[in-house]
Amino acid sequence: LADSSRHMLGAEQFDWLKNNLSGSNAQWQVLGQQVMMAPLVIPAGVFGPPSIVNPDQWDGYPFDRERLYRHILQNNINNVVVLTGDIHTSWANDLPLPDYDSTHRENSAGVEFVATSITSSNELPPLISEVAIYGLAQYVRYVNLSKHGYYVLDITPQRTQADYVFVS
């Protein structure tokens, strides 16, 4: 994880993403991708040293996530909305910067909506619960680890909202 030569995106893909973010004048900068971007790290002291819950998402590539967030900040790119799938659980997250303020929801690189699966299993290790996630990650605005379904994304000039719909 400490190896800055590991990348989530190749150089050409990363440049394409940065150029499209910087060159867009759209109200919302919507990024569709497959793995959770918001961090999910168990802090030091809970079970020993800090630990990454799933290194097969952006947590496993902290240097790339930091480069992307830095690009968003340095280029004053606003209204970043990340749409994520592939982890079989539902989340709504702020994308926290180091000085994130959960009370005022300030200092975030954007927001992320994660869609659950319709039928695929969503089994997580038993120590991971919604209560634990809310306690450890103040930037998680909504999480549901057990229900299946989808969300309806409503985008207007004023807001972007995901309404989660669960099915049996």
Rosetta blueprint (number, residue, H / E / L):
1 L L
2 A L
3 D L
4 S L
5 S L
6 R L
7 H L
8 M L
9 L L
10 G L
11 A H
12 E H
13 Q H
14 F H
15 D H
16 W H
17 L H
18 K H
19 N H
20 N H
21 L H
22 S H
23 G H
24 S L
25 N L
26 A L
27 Q L
28 W L
29 Q E
30 V E
31 L E
32 G E
33 Q E
34 Q L
35 V L
36 M L
37 M L
38 A L
39 P L
40 L L
41 V E
42 I E
43 P L
44 A L
45 G L
46 V L
47 F L
48 G L
49 P L
50 P L
51 S E
52 I E
53 V L
54 N L
55 P L
56 D L
57 Q L
58 W H
59 D H
60 G H
61 Y L
62 P H
63 F H
64 D H
65 R H
66 E H
67 R H
68 L H
69 Y H
70 R H
71 H H
72 I H
73 L H
74 Q H
75 N L
76 N L
77 I L
78 N L
79 N L
80 V E
81 V E
82 V E
83 L E
84 T E
85 G L
86 D L
87 I L
88 H L
89 T L
90 S E
91 W E
92 A E
93 N E
94 D E
95 L E
96 P E
97 L E
98 P E
99 D E
100 Y E
101 D E
102 S L
103 T L
104 H L
105 R L
106 E E
107 N E
108 S E
109 A E
110 G E
111 V E
112 E E
113 F E
114 V E
115 A L
116 T L
117 S L
118 I L
119 T L
120 S L
121 S L
122 N L
123 E L
124 L L
125 P L
126 P L
127 L L
128 I L
129 S L
130 E H
131 V H
132 A H
133 I H
134 Y H
135 G H
136 L H
137 A L
138 Q L
139 Y L
140 V E
141 R E
142 Y E
143 V E
144 N E
145 L L
146 S L
147 K L
148 H E
149 G E
150 Y E
151 Y E
152 V E
153 L E
154 D E
155 I E
156 T L
157 P L
158 Q L
159 R L
160 T E
161 Q E
162 A E
163 D E
164 Y E
165 V E
166 F E
167 V E
168 S L
